[in-house]
Amino acid sequence: MPPRLNLVFCGTPQFAVPTLEKLVDAGFCVSLVVTQPDRPKGRGLELIPSPVKQSAIRLALPVIQPDKIKNNDEFRTQLTALQPEAIIVVGYGRLIPQWMLDLPPLGNINLHGSLLPKYRGAAPIQWAIAQGETVTGVTTMRIDAGLDTGDILLQSELPIAPDDTAETLAPHLAAVGADLMVETLGGLQAGNVHPTPQDHSKATLAPILKKEDGLIDFSLPATQIFNRIRGFQPWPGAFTRFRGKNLQISKATALNDSLPRAELHLRETRLLVGCGHNSSLELLEIQLEGKKRMSARDFVHGYRPKPGEKLGAS
């Protein structure tokens, strides 16, 4: 058996937790877990630790939460003293400075939620679904100074189901990615995993989501709107306006029916809205501002939308 690799793990969200747990289960020595500071949440603004911190505490691993890392001498001294052979980065949420990239002999190894070079950036899972992809995956890569531009180590594909959302797909990718990270480190240690440069000409971007990305444009085909509804769960969601209030569309299905753009149409208790390219969207679950999520049937009974009434108007 080769000696256990000495690792530092940097991560914050739930997506990173399976990788941390798998590394420990596989016998790697995680000398330190680095995660972002506790954040206030809820009405009481109680400080809540990140999912990675909660996992590290359960695993009895040492945790630190620096506010910054680039020019943090204390943090740099601490990491240097640990002499990690690799630094594992999964959704940490901070740019890795050059001194960290240069520190471990095996490099800083990232788990990214797409098949690079496609969907480089902060929201690869969301944008892959929003763009209508039917296959995605995870990539282990060696971090360099660019945005997800480093050499690829290993990749694993995963199909996107027609009803997948970002919320349902992410846990599957995280589980596959955890196994891939263990395989990657074992392969690097054995000398049979070799870095492969990315084809930068095939790169696409998955930028951090903004609130306005969720605003529905009914001039788009219904399939595109449907994919954005799936991809942008739980935030920013997909929303429009109804009678001067925000209306979140949580669940829908695309139809080929040609209806006037943004107009509501009733078919008994079914609720349809016209979209671009001679298509329409059947609304299944919606949530009006200040109300709970409800079925389209309940919405029709409660608000009695008029045929021809438009969405999007203020």
PAZAPA-4460 file (N, C-alpha, C; in steps of 0.05 Angstrom, whole numbers, plus 32768, in hexadecimal, padded with zeros to 4 digits):
% residues 314
    n_x    n_y    n_z   ca_x   ca_y   ca_z    c_x    c_y    c_z   seq   type   mol
   8011   7FE8   8000   8000   8000   8000   8012   8019   8000     1      M     A
   800C   802C   7FEE   801B   8045   7FEE   8014   8055   8008     2      P     A
   8026   8067   8010   8021   8077   8028   8009   8089   8023     3      P     A
   7FFB   8090   8039   7FE3   80A1   8036   7FEC   80BD   802E     4      R     A
   7FDE   80C8   801A   7FE3   80E4   8012   7FDA   80F7   8027     5      L     A
   7FEA   810C   802C   7FE3   8121   803F   7FD5   8137   8030     6      N     A
   7FBC   813D   8037   7FAB   814F   8028   7FA2   8167   8039     7      L     A
   7F9D   817D   802B   7F8D   8193   8036   7F74   8195   8024     8      V     A
   7F5D   8197   8031   7F43   8198   8022   7F37   81B4   8025     9      F     A
   7F31   81C0   800E   7F23   81DA   800D   7F08   81D7   8000    10      C     A
   7EF3   81DD   800F   7ED8   81DB   8004   7EC4   81E8   8016    11      G     A
   7EAC   81ED   800B   7E98   81FB   801B   7E7C   81EE   8018    12      T     A
   7E71   81E9   8000   7E55   81E2   7FFD   7E50   81C4   8001    13      P     A
   7E37   81BC   8001   7E2F   81A0   8003   7E3C   818F   7FED    14      Q     A
   7E3F   819B   7FD5   7E4B   818C   7FBF   7E67   8181   7FC6    15      F     A
   7E75   818E   7FD8   7E90   8186   7FDF   7E91   8170   7FF4    16      A     A
   7E7C   816D   8003   7E7C   815B   801A   7E81   813E   8012    17      V     A
   7E75   8132   7FFD   7E7B   8116   7FF7   7E99   8112   7FF1    18      P     A
   7EA6   8125   7FE4   7EC2   8122   7FDE   7ED3   8121   7FF8    19      T     A
   7ECD   8133   800A   7EDC   8133   8024   7ED8   8118   8032    20      L     A
   7EBF   810F   8033   7EB9   80F6   8042   7EC6   80DE   8034    21      E     A
   7EC6   80DE   8019   7ED3   80C7   800B   7EF1   80C7   800F    22      K     A
   7EFD   80DE   800F   7F1A   80DF   8013   7F22   80D4   802F    23      L     A
   7F12   80DA   8043   7F17   80CF   805D   7F12   80B1   805E    24      V     A
   7EFC   80A9   8052   7EF6   808C   8051   7F0B   807C   8042    25      D     A
   7F17   8089   802E   7F2C   807B   801E   7F47   807A   802B    26      A     A
   7F49   8087   8042   7F62   8086   8051   7F76   809C   804D    27      G     A
   7F6E   80B0   803E   7F80   80C7   803A   7F81   80D7   8054    28      F     A
   7F98   80E4   8059   7F9C   80F4   8071   7F94   8111   806B    29      C     A
   7F7C   8119   8074   7F73   8135   8070   7F7D   8144   8089    30      V     A
   7F93   8153   8085   7F9F   8161   809C   7F90   817A   80A4    31      S     A
   7F82   8185   8091   7F74   819E   8097   7F5D   81A2   8083    32      L     A
   7F46   81AC   808D   7F30   81B4   807C   7F2D   81D2   807D    33      V     A
   7F2C   81DF   8065   7F2A   81FC   8063   7F0F   8201   8057    34      V     A
   7EFF   8212   8064   7EE4   8218   805A   7EDE   8236   8060    35      T     A
   7EC9   8240   8054   7EC3   825C   8057   7EB7   8261   8073    36      Q     A
   7EB8   827A   807D   7EAD   8280   8097   7E8F   827A   8099    37      P     A
   7E86   8275   80B1   7E69   8272   80B6   7E5A   828A   80AC    38      D     A
   7E43   8285   80A1   7E33   829B   8095   7E18   829D   80A4    39      R     A
   7E0E   82B6   80A7   7DF4   82BA   80B4   7DDD   82B0   80A1    40      P     A
   7DCA   82A2   80AD   7DB3   8298   809D   7D9A   829B   80AD    41      K     A
   7D83   829B   809F   7D69   829B   80AC   7D62   82B6   80B8    42      G     A
   7D4A   82B7   80C3   7D40   82D0   80CE   7D51   82DA   80E5    43      R     A
   7D5C   82C7   80F5   7D6C   82CF   810C   7D89   82D4   8105    44      G     A
   7D90   82D0   80EB   7DAB   82D4   80E2   7DC0   82C5   80F3    45      L     A
   7DB8   82AD   80FA   7DCA   829B   8109   7DE1   8293   80F7    46      E     A
   7DF9   8292   8103   7E10   828A   80F3   7E0F   826C   80EF    47      L     A
   7E10   8263   80D5   7E0E   8247   80CE   7E28   823E   80C1    48      I     A
   7E34   8228   80CB   7E4C   821E   80BE   7E46   8212   80A3    49      P     A
   7E5A   8212   8092   7E57   8207   8077   7E53   81E8   8079    50      S     A
   7E47   81DC   8065   7E44   81BF   8065   7E5F   81B0   8068    51      P     A
   7E74   81BB   805C   7E8E   81AF   805F   7E98   81B0   807C    52      V     A
   7E94   81C7   8089   7E9D   81C9   80A5   7E8D   81B5   80B6    53      K     A
   7E73   81B3   80B2   7E63   81A0   80C1   7E6E   8183   80BD    54      Q     A
   7E75   817C   80A4   7E7F   8162   809E   7E9B   815E   80AC    55      S     A
   7EAC   8172   80AB   7EC6   8170   80B7   7EC4   816C   80D5    56      A     A
   7EB1   8179   80E2   7EAD   8176   80FF   7EA5   8159   8104    57      I     A
   7E92   814E   80F4   7E8A   8132   80F8   7EA1   811F   80F5    58      R     A
   7EB3   8126   80E3   7ECA   8114   80DD   7EE2   811A   80F0    59      L     A
   7EDF   812D   8102   7EF4   8134   8115   7F0D   813E   8107    60      A     A
   7F09   814E   80F2   7F1F   815A   80E3   7F23   8177   80EC    61      L     A
   7F3C   8181   80EC   7F41   819D   80F3   7F36   81AF   80DC    62      P     A
   7F2A   81C5   80E4   7F1D   81D7   80D1   7F27   81F4   80D7    63      V     A
   7F2D   8203   80C1   7F31   821F   80C3   7F20   822E   80AF    64      I     A
   7F19   8247   80B5   7F07   8256   80A4   7F11   8273   809F    65      Q     A
   7F27   8275   8090   7F32   8290   808C   7F20   82A2   807B    66      P     A
   7F1F   82BB   8082   7F10   82CF   8072   7F1C   82D2   8057    67      D     A
   7F37   82D2   8055   7F45   82D5   803C   7F5D   82C2   803C    68      K     A
   7F66   82BB   8025   7F7D   82A8   8023   7F94   82B3   8013    69      I     A
   7F90   82C6   8001   7FA5   82CE   7FEF   7FBC   82DB   7FFE    70      K     A
   7FB7   82EE   800F   7FCC   82FC   801E   7FCA   82F7   803C    71      N     A
   7FC5   82DF   8043   7FC2   82D7   805F   7FDB   82C7   8068    72      N     A
   7FED   82D5   8075   8007   82C9   807C   8003   82B2   8090    73      D     A
   7FF1   82B6   80A3   7FEC   82A1   80B7   7FE2   8287   80AA    74      E     A
   7FCF   828A   8097   7FC4   8273   8088   7FDA   8266   8077    75      F     A
   7FEA   8276   806A   8000   826C   805A   8014   825C   806A    76      R     A
   801B   8266   8081   802E   8259   8093   8022   823E   809C    77      T     A
   8008   823E   80A3   7FFC   8225   80AC   7FFB   8210   8097    78      Q     A
   7FF4   8218   807E   7FF3   8204   8069   800F   81FA   8062    79      L     A
   8022   820C   8061   803E   8204   805B   8048   81F0   806F    80      T     A
   8042   81F5   8088   804C   81E3   809D   8040   81C7   809A    81      A     A
   8028   81C5   808F   801C   81AA   808C   8028   819A   8076    82      L     A
   8036   81A7   8063   8043   819A   804D   8030   8186   803E    83      Q     A
   8019   8190   8035   8006   817F   8027   8012   8175   800C    84      P     A
   800C   815D   8005   8014   8153   7FEB   8000   815B   7FD5    85      E     A
   7FE8   8161   7FDD   7FD4   816C   7FCA   7FC0   817D   7FDA    86      A     A
   7FB5   8191   7FCD   7F9F   81A0   7FD9   7F87   819B   7FC7    87      I     A
   7F71   8192   7FD4   7F59   818B   7FC6   7F45   81A2   7FC9    88      I     A
   7F3A   81AB   7FB2   7F29   81C2   7FB2   7F0E   81BB   7FA5    89      V     A
   7EF8   81BD   7FB4   7EDE   81B6   7FAA   7ECB   81CC   7FB3    90      V     A
   7EC3   81DE   7FA1   7EB0   81F3   7FA7   7EB8   8204   7FBF    91      G     A
   7ED1   820A   7FC1   7EDA   821A   7FD8   7ECF   8237   7FD7    92      Y     A
   7ECE   8242   7FC0   7EC3   825D   7FBD   7ED7   8274   7FC0    93      G     A
   7EF1   826D   7FBE   7F06   8281   7FBE   7F1A   827B   7FA8    94      R     A
   7F25   8290   7F9C   7F3A   828B   7F88   7F53   8281   7F97    95      L     A
   7F60   826C   7F8C   7F77   8261   7F99   7F90   8271   7F90    96      I     A
   7F9E   827D   7FA3   7FB5   828D   7F9C   7FCD   827C   7F92    97      P     A
   7FDF   828A   7F85   7FF6   827B   7F78   8006   826C   7F8D    98      Q     A
   800A   8278   7FA5   801B   826A   7FB9   800F   824F   7FC1    99      W     A
   7FF4   824D   7FC1   7FE7   8234   7FC7   7FEA   8220   7FB0   100      M     A
   7FE8   822B   7F97   7FEC   821A   7F80   8008   820D   7F7F   101      L     A
   801B   821C   7F89   8037   8213   7F88   803F   8201   7F9F   102      D     A
   802E   8200   7FB4   8036   81F3   7FCD   8038   81D4   7FCB   103      L     A
   8023   81C6   7FC3   8025   81A9   7FC5   8031   819C   7FAB   104      P     A
   8040   8187   7FAD   804C   817B   7F96   8038   8170   7F81   105      P     A
   8021   8166   7F8B   800D   815C   7F78   7FFA   8172   7F6F   106      L     A
   7FFD   818A   7F79   7FEC   81A0   7F70   7FD3   81A3   7F80   107      G     A
   7FC3   81B7   7F77   7FA8   81BC   7F81   7F94   81AF   7F6E   108      N     A
   7F86   819B   7F78   7F74   818B   7F67   7F57   8192   7F6C   109      I     A
   7F49   819A   7F58   7F2E   81A4   7F59   7F1B   818F   7F4E   110      N     A
   7F04   818C   7F5B   7EED   817D   7F50   7EDA   8191   7F44   111      L     A
   7ED5   8190   7F2A   7EC3   81A3   7F1D   7EAB   8194   7F12   112      H     A
   7E93   81A1   7F15   7E7A   8194   7F0E   7E72   8196   7EF1   113      G     A
   7E85   8191   7EDF   7E7F   818F   7EC2   7E95   8180   7EB4   114      S     A
   7E91   817A   7E9B   7EA5   816E   7E8A   7EB5   8184   7E7D   115      L     A
   7ECA   818D   7E8B   7EDA   81A2   7E80   7EE6   819A   7E65   116      L     A
   7EE9   81AE   7E53   7EE8   81CB   7E57   7ECC   81D8   7E56   117      P     A
   7EB7   81C7   7E54   7E9C   81D3   7E54   7E95   81DC   7E70   118      K     A
   7E87   81F2   7E71   7E7B   81FD   7E8A   7E90   8203   7E9F   119      Y     A
   7EA4   8213   7E97   7EB7   821E   7EAB   7EA9   8234   7EBB   120      R     A
   7EAD   8235   7ED5   7EA1   824A   7EE5   7E93   8240   7EFD   121      G     A
   7E84   8252   7F0A   7E79   824D   7F24   7E5F   823C   7F25   122      A     A
   7E51   823A   7F0E   7E37   822C   7F0E   7E35   8218   7EF7   123      A     A
   7E47   8205   7EF6   7E47   81F2   7EDF   7E2F   81E0   7EDE   124      P     A
   7E25   81D7   7EF5   7E0E   81C5   7EF6   7DF5   81D4   7EEC   125      I     A
   7DF1   81EC   7EF6   7DD9   81FB   7EEF   7DD9   8202   7ED1   126      Q     A
   7DF0   820B   7EC6   7DF0   8213   7EAA   7DEF   81FB   7E97   127      W     A
   7DFA   81E4   7E9F   7DF8   81CD   7E8E   7DDA   81C5   7E8A   128      A     A
   7DCB   81C6   7E9F   7DAE   81BF   7E9D   7DA0   81D5   7E8D   129      I     A
   7DA6   81EE   7E94   7D99   8205   7E87   7D9E   8206   7E69   130      A     A
   7DB5   81FB   7E60   7DBB   81FA   7E44   7DB1   81E1   7E36   131      Q     A
   7DA3   81D0   7E45   7D96   81B9   7E38   7DA8   81A1   7E34   132      G     A
   7DBF   81A0   7E42   7DD1   8189   7E40   7DC3   8170   7E49   133      E     A
   7DC9   8159   7E3D   7DBE   8140   7E46   7DD3   812E   7E53   134      T     A
   7DEC   8137   7E51   7E03   8129   7E5F   7E15   813F   7E6C   135      V     A
   7E1D   813A   7E84   7E31   814B   7E91   7E45   8138   7E9F   136      T     A
   7E51   8142   7EB4   7E64   8131   7EC2   7E75   8141   7ED5   137      G     A
   7E8A   8135   7EDE   7E9D   8142   7EF1   7EB9   813F   7EE6   138      V     A
   7ECA   8152   7EEE   7EE6   8152   7EE5   7EF8   8157   7EFD   139      T     A
   7F0D   8148   7F00   7F23   8150   7F12   7F38   815D   7F01   140      T     A
   7F42   8174   7F0B   7F55   8183   7EFC   7F69   8190   7F0F   141      M     A
   7F80   8195   7F04   7F95   81A3   7F13   7F92   81C1   7F0F   142      R     A
   7F8D   81CF   7F25   7F87   81EC   7F24   7F9F   81FB   7F1B   143      I     A
   7F9A   820F   7F08   7FAF   8222   7F01   7FA4   823E   7F06   144      D     A
   7FB1   8252   7EFC   7FA9   826E   7F02   7F90   8277   7EF3   145      A     A
   7F86   8267   7EE0   7F6F   826E   7ED1   7F55   8265   7EDE   146      G     A
   7F3E   826A   7ED0   7F24   8262   7ED9   7F1E   8247   7ECE   147      L     A
   7F23   8232   7EDE   7F1D   8216   7ED7   7F2B   820F   7EBD   148      D     A
   7F44   8218   7EBA   7F53   8214   7EA1   7F69   81FF   7EA4   149      T     A
   7F6C   81F4   7EBC   7F83   81E2   7EC1   7F80   81C7   7EB3   150      G     A
   7F96   81B8   7EB4   7F96   819E   7EA7   7F83   818A   7EB3   151      D     A
   7F75   817B   7EA2   7F62   8167   7EAA   7F71   814E   7EB4   152      I     A
   7F67   8143   7ECA   7F72   812A   7ED4   7F60   8112   7ECD   153      L     A
   7F47   8112   7ED7   7F34   80FE   7ED0   7F18   810A   7ECD   154      L     A
   7F07   80FC   7EBE   7EEB   8105   7EBA   7ED9   80ED   7EBC   155      Q     A
   7EC0   80F3   7EC4   7EAB   80DF   7EC5   7E91   80EB   7EBC   156      S     A
   7E83   80DE   7EAA   7E6A   80E8   7E9F   7E52   80DF   7EAF   157      E     A
   7E3D   80EF   7EAD   7E23   80E9   7EBA   7E0D   80F4   7EA9   158      L     A
   7DF8   80E3   7EA3   7DE2   80EE   7E93   7DD1   8102   7EA3   159      P     A
   7DC5   8115   7E96   7DB2   8127   7EA2   7D96   811D   7E9A   160      I     A
   7D86   8116   7EAE   7D6B   810C   7EA8   7D59   8123   7EA0   161      A     A
   7D44   811E   7E90   7D33   8134   7E86   7D26   8144   7E9D   162      P     A
   7D22   8137   7EB4   7D16   8146   7ECA   7D2A   814E   7EDF   163      D     A
   7D44   814B   7EDA   7D58   8154   7EED   7D57   8172   7EF0   164      D     A
   7D5C   817B   7F09   7D61   8197   7F0E   7D7D   819A   7F1A   165      T     A
   7D86   81B2   7F1E   7DA1   81B6   7F2A   7DA1   81A9   7F46   166      A     A
   7D8A   81AA   7F54   7D89   819E   7F6F   7D8A   8180   7F6E   167      E     A
   7D7E   8173   7F5A   7D7F   8155   7F5A   7D99   814B   7F4E   168      T     A
   7DA5   815A   7F3B   7DBD   8150   7F2E   7DD6   8153   7F3F   169      L     A
   7DD7   8169   7F4E   7DF0   816F   7F5D   7DF9   8159   7F70   170      A     A
   7DE7   814D   7F7F   7DF0   8137   7F91   7DFB   811F   7F82   171      P     A
   7DF0   8119   7F6B   7DFB   8103   7F5B   7E17   8109   7F51   172      H     A
   7E1B   8122   7F47   7E35   812A   7F3E   7E49   812A   7F55   173      L     A
   7E40   8133   7F6C   7E52   8134   7F83   7E5B   8118   7F8B   174      A     A
   7E49   8105   7F8A   7E50   80E9   7F91   7E64   80DD   7F7D   175      A     A
   7E5E   80E1   7F63   7E70   80D8   7F4E   7E8C   80E6   7F50   176      V     A
   7E8B   8100   7F56   7EA4   810F   7F59   7EB5   8106   7F70   177      G     A
   7EA8   80FE   7F86   7EB7   80F5   7F9D   7EC7   80DC   7F96   178      A     A
   7EBA   80C9   7F88   7EC9   80B1   7F80   7EDF   80B8   7F6C   179      D     A
   7ED9   80CB   7F5B   7EED   80D3   7F47   7F06   80E0   7F54   180      L     A
   7F02   80EF   7F69   7F18   80FC   7F77   7F2A   80E7   7F84   181      M     A
   7F1D   80D3   7F90   7F2D   80BD   7F9D   7F3D   80AF   7F87   182      V     A
   7F30   80A9   7F70   7F3E   809C   7F5A   7F55   80AD   7F4F   183      E     A
   7F50   80C7   7F4E   7F64   80D9   7F43   7F7D   80D9   7F55   184      T     A
   7F79   80DC   7F6F   7F90   80DD   7F82   7F9F   80C2   7F82   185      L     A
   7F90   80AC   7F81   7F9D   8092   7F7F   7FAE   8090   7F66   186      G     A
   7FA3   809A   7F50   7FB1   8099   7F36   7FC9   80AA   7F36   187      G     A
   7FC7   80C2   7F41   7FDF   80D4   7F43   7FF5   80C8   7F54   188      L     A
   7FEC   80BB   7F6A   8000   80AF   7F7C   800D   8097   7F6E   189      Q     A
   7FFE   8088   7F5E   8009   8071   7F50   8018   8079   7F36   190      A     A
   8014   8091   7F2D   8021   809A   7F15   8013   8093   7EFC   191      G     A
   7FF9   808B   7EFD   7FEB   8083   7EE5   7FD4   8096   7EDD   192      N     A
   7FD3   80AD   7EEA   7FC1   80C3   7EE2   7FD2   80DA   7ED9   193      V     A
   7FCD   80E3   7EC0   7FDF   80F7   7EB4   7FCE   810F   7EAC   194      H     A
   7FD7   8128   7EB2   7FC8   8140   7EAA   7FC6   8143   7E8C   195      P     A
   7FAE   814B   7E83   7FA9   8150   7E66   7FA0   816D   7E63   196      T     A
   7FAD   817D   7E52   7FA5   8199   7E4E   7F88   819A   7E43   197      P     A
   7F79   81AE   7E4B   7F5F   81B2   7E40   7F60   81BE   7E24   198      Q     A
   7F4C   81B8   7E14   7F49   81C5   7DFA   7F3A   81DF   7DFE   199      D     A
   7F48   81F5   7E01   7F3C   820E   7E08   7F28   8218   7DF2   200      H     A
   7F2B   820E   7DDA   7F19   8217   7DC4   7EFD   820C   7DC8   201      S     A
   7EFA   81F8   7DD9   7EDF   81EC   7DDE   7ED3   81F5   7DF9   202      K     A
   7EE0   8209   7E06   7ED6   8212   7E20   7EBC   8221   7E1E   203      A     A
   7EAB   821C   7E32   7E92   822D   7E36   7E92   8235   7E53   204      T     A
   7E82   824A   7E58   7E82   8256   7E73   7E68   8251   7E82   205      L     A
   7E6B   824F   7E9C   7E54   824B   7EAE   7E57   8260   7EC4   206      A     A
   7E51   8279   7EBE   7E57   828E   7ED2   7E44   828C   7EEA   207      P     A
   7E4D   8299   7F00   7E3C   8299   7F18   7E21   82A5   7F12   208      I     A
   7E0C   8298   7F1D   7DF1   82A0   7F17   7DEA   82BB   7F24   209      L     A
   7DDB   82CB   7F15   7DD1   82E4   7F1F   7DB2   82E2   7F21   210      K     A
   7DA6   82F3   7F31   7D89   82F3   7F34   7D7B   82F6   7F19   211      K     A
   7D86   8307   7F08   7D78   830D   7EEF   7D79   82F5   7EDC   212      E     A
   7D8B   82E1   7EE1   7D8B   82C9   7ED0   7D71   82BA   7ED2   213      D     A
   7D63   82BD   7EE8   7D4A   82AF   7EEC   7D32   82BB   7EDF   214      G     A
   7D35   82D4   7ED4   7D1E   82E2   7EC8   7D17   82D4   7EAE   215      L     A
   7CFE   82CB   7EAB   7CF6   82BC   7E93   7CF1   82CE   7E7C   216      I     A
   7CFC   82C7   7E65   7CF8   82D5   7E4C   7CE6   82C3   7E3B   217      D     A
   7CCD   82CB   7E38   7CBA   82BA   7E2A   7CBD   82BB   7E0C   218      F     A
   7CD0   82CA   7E02   7CD6   82C8   7DE5   7CE8   82B0   7DDF   219      S     A
   7CF3   82A3   7DF4   7D03   828B   7DF0   7CF1   8273   7DEB   220      L     A
   7CFB   825F   7DDD   7CEB   8246   7DDB   7CE5   823A   7DF6   221      P     A
   7CCF   822C   7DF8   7CC6   8220   7E12   7CDB   820D   7E1C   222      A     A
   7CE9   81FE   7E0B   7CFD   81EB   7E14   7D14   81F9   7E22   223      T     A
   7D1C   8211   7E18   7D31   8220   7E25   7D29   822A   7E40   224      Q     A
   7D10   8234   7E41   7D06   823E   7E5B   7D04   8226   7E6F   225      I     A
   7CFA   8210   7E66   7CF8   81F8   7E76   7D13   81F0   7E81   226      F     A
   7D28   81F0   7E71   7D42   81E9   7E7A   7D4D   81FD   7E8E   227      N     A
   7D47   8216   7E8B   7D50   822A   7E9E   7D42   8227   7EB9   228      R     A
   7D28   8220   7EB8   7D19   821B   7ED0   7D27   8204   7EE0   229      I     A
   7D2F   81EF   7ED2   7D3C   81D8   7EDE   7D57   81DF   7EE9   230      R     A
   7D66   81EE   7ED9   7D82   81F4   7EE0   7D85   8208   7EF6   231      G     A
   7D72   821B   7EF9   7D75   8230   7F0C   7D67   822C   7F26   232      F     A
   7D63   8212   7F2D   7D58   820B   7F47   7D70   8206   7F5B   233      Q     A
   7D6F   820F   7F74   7D5A   821E   7F80   7D5C   823C   7F7C   234      P     A
   7D74   8245   7F73   7D78   8262   7F6F   7D86   8267   7F55   235      W     A
   7D7F   827C   7F46   7D6A   8290   7F4D   7D4E   8288   7F46   236      P     A
   7D4A   826F   7F3E   7D30   8266   7F36   7D29   8272   7F1B   237      G     A
   7D10   826E   7F13   7D06   827A   7EFA   7CED   8289   7F00   238      A     A
   7CED   82A3   7EFA   7CD7   82B4   7F03   7CCE   82C8   7EEE   239      F     A
   7CB5   82D1   7EF2   7CA9   82E5   7EE1   7C98   82F6   7EF2   240      T     A
   7C85   8305   7EE6   7C72   8316   7EF5   7C56   830E   7EEF   241      R     A
   7C44   830F   7F04   7C28   830A   7F00   7C19   831E   7F12   242      F     A
   7C09   832F   7F05   7BFA   8343   7F13   7C0B   8353   7F27   243      R     A
   7C22   835B   7F1D   7C34   836D   7F2C   7C44   835F   7F41   244      G     A
   7C43   8344   7F43   7C53   8336   7F57   7C65   8322   7F49   245      K     A
   7C7B   831B   7F57   7C8D   8307   7F4D   7C7F   82EB   7F4D   246      N     A
   7C83   82DC   7F38   7C78   82C1   7F36   7C8F   82AE   7F2F   247      L     A
   7C96   829C   7F41   7CAA   8288   7F3D   7C9D   8270   7F2F   248      Q     A
   7CAA   8266   7F1A   7CA1   824E   7F0D   7CB5   8238   7F15   249      I     A
   7CAB   8225   7F25   7CBC   8211   7F31   7CBD   81F7   7F20   250      S     A
   7CA7   81F2   7F12   7CA5   81D9   7F02   7C93   81DE   7EEB   251      K     A
   7C9C   81D5   7ED3   7C8D   81D9   7EBB   7C94   81C4   7EA7   252      A     A
   7C87   81C4   7E90   7C8E   81B2   7E7A   7C8A   81C0   7E60   253      T     A
   7C9B   81BB   7E4D   7C9A   81C8   7E33   7C87   81BA   7E20   254      A     A
   7C78   81CA   7E11   7C65   81C0   7DFD   7C6A   81CD   7DE2   255      L     A
   7C5F   81C0   7DCD   7C62   81CB   7DB2   7C4B   81DD   7DAA   256      N     A
   7C37   81E1   7DBC   7C20   81F1   7DB5   7C29   820E   7DB0   257      D     A
   7C1E   821A   7D9B   7C24   8236   7D94   7C0F   8248   7DA2   258      S     A
   7C19   8259   7DB4   7C08   826B   7DC2   7C15   8287   7DC2   259      L     A
   7C06   829C   7DC4   7C12   82B7   7DC4   7C26   82BA   7DDB   260      P     A
   7C3C   82C6   7DD6   7C52   82C8   7DE9   7C4A   82D4   7E03   261      R     A
   7C50   82C7   7E19   7C4C   82CF   7E35   7C2F   82CF   7E3D   262      A     A
   7C1D   82C7   7E2B   7C00   82C6   7E32   7BF9   82AC   7E41   263      E     A
   7BE8   82AF   7E55   7BDE   8298   7E64   7BC6   828D   7E56   264      L     A
   7BC4   8272   7E55   7BAD   8265   7E4A   7BA5   824E   7E5C   265      H     A
   7B8B   824B   7E60   7B80   8236   7E72   7B75   8220   7E61   266      L     A
   7B7B   8207   7E68   7B6F   81F0   7E5D   7B65   81DF   7E74   267      R     A
   7B4B   81E5   7E7A   7B3F   81DB   7E93   7B50   81E5   7EAB   268      E     A
   7B5E   81D3   7EB9   7B6E   81DD   7ED0   7B8C   81DE   7EC8   269      T     A
   7B92   81D9   7EAF   7BAE   81DB   7EA6   7BB4   81F8   7E9F   270      R     A
   7BCC   8201   7EA5   7BD4   821D   7EA0   7BEC   821D   7E8E   271      L     A
   7BE9   822A   7E77   7BFE   822C   7E62   7C05   8249   7E5E   272      L     A
   7C1E   824D   7E55   7C27   8268   7E4E   7C37   8266   7E34   273      V     A
   7C31   8279   7E22   7C3E   8279   7E08   7C5B   8281   7E09   274      G     A
   7C6C   8274   7DF9   7C88   8279   7DF7   7C90   827E   7DDA   275      C     A
   7CAA   8283   7DD5   7CB3   8288   7DBA   7CB4   826F   7DAA   276      G     A
   7CB8   8272   7D90   7CBC   825C   7D7D   7CA4   8249   7D7D   277      H     A
   7C8C   8254   7D7E   7C73   8244   7D7C   7C72   822E   7D92   278      N     A
   7C79   8235   7DAA   7C79   8222   7DC0   7C6B   822E   7DD8   279      S     A
   7C67   821D   7DEC   7C5A   8226   7E04   7C65   8216   7E1C   280      S     A
   7C5F   8220   7E34   7C68   8213   7E4C   7C4F   820D   7E5D   281      L     A
   7C4C   81F4   7E66   7C37   81EE   7E79   7C43   81F2   7E95   282      E     A
   7C37   8203   7EA5   7C40   8208   7EC0   7C34   81F3   7ED2   283      L     A
   7C46   81E7   7EE3   7C3D   81D1   7EF4   7C3E   81DA   7F12   284      L     A
   7C54   81E7   7F1A   7C56   81F1   7F35   7C61   820D   7F35   285      E     A
   7C53   821F   7F43   7C5A   823B   7F43   7C57   8247   7F5F   286      I     A
   7C64   825E   7F63   7C63   826B   7F7D   7C61   8289   7F79   287      Q     A
   7C4B   8294   7F82   7C47   82B1   7F80   7C55   82BE   7F98   288      L     A
   7C5F   82D5   7F94   7C6D   82E4   7FA9   7C5D   82E5   7FC3   289      E     A
   7C6A   82DD   7FD9   7C5D   82DD   7FF3   7C4B   82C5   7FF8   290      G     A
   7C4A   82B2   7FE6   7C39   829A   7FE9   7C4A   8281   7FE8   291      K     A
   7C3E   826A   7FEF   7C4B   8251   7FEE   7C4A   8246   7FD1   292      K     A
   7C5D   8234   7FCB   7C5C   8227   7FB1   7C42   8217   7FAE   293      R     A
   7C36   8218   7F97   7C1D   820A   7F92   7C1C   81FE   7F76   294      M     A
   7C09   81EB   7F73   7C05   81E0   7F58   7BF7   81F4   7F46   295      S     A
   7BFA   81F1   7F2C   7BED   8202   7F19   7BCE   8201   7F1D   296      A     A
   7BC4   81E9   7F23   7BA8   81E5   7F28   7B9E   81F7   7F3F   297      R     A
   7BAD   81F7   7F55   7BA5   8208   7F6C   7BA8   8226   7F65   298      D     A
   7BBC   822C   7F56   7BC0   8248   7F4D   7BA8   8251   7F3C   299      F     A
   7BA0   8240   7F2A   7B88   8247   7F19   7B6F   824B   7F2A   300      V     A
   7B6B   823A   7F3D   7B53   823C   7F4E   7B55   8255   7F60   301      H     A
   7B6D   825B   7F69   7B6F   8272   7F7C   7B70   828D   7F6F   302      G     A
   7B7D   828F   7F58   7B81   82A9   7F4B   7B72   82AE   7F32   303      Y     A
   7B66   8298   7F27   7B55   829A   7F0F   7B61   82AC   7EF9   304      R     A
   7B79   82A4   7EEF   7B85   82B4   7EDA   7B73   82B5   7EC1   305      P     A
   7B72   82CC   7EB4   7B60   82CF   7E9D   7B6E   82C6   7E84   306      K     A
   7B60   82B8   7E72   7B6C   82B1   7E59   7B78   82CA   7E4B   307      P     A
   7B90   82C7   7E41   7B9D   82DE   7E34   7BAC   82F0   7E47   308      G     A
   7BA9   82ED   7E61   7BB8   82FD   7E75   7BD6   82F6   7E71   309      E     A
   7BE7   830A   7E73   7C03   8306   7E6D   7C14   8304   7E87   310      K     A
   7C29   82F4   7E85   7C3E   82F4   7E99   7C54   8307   7E90   311      L     A
   7C61   8312   7EA4   7C78   8324   7E9E   7C71   8341   7EA1   312      G     A
   7C57   8347   7E9E   7C4E   8363   7EA1   7C4F   836C   7EBE   313      A     A
   7C58   8384   7EC3   7C5A   838D   7EDF   7C3E   8396   7EE9   314      S     A
***
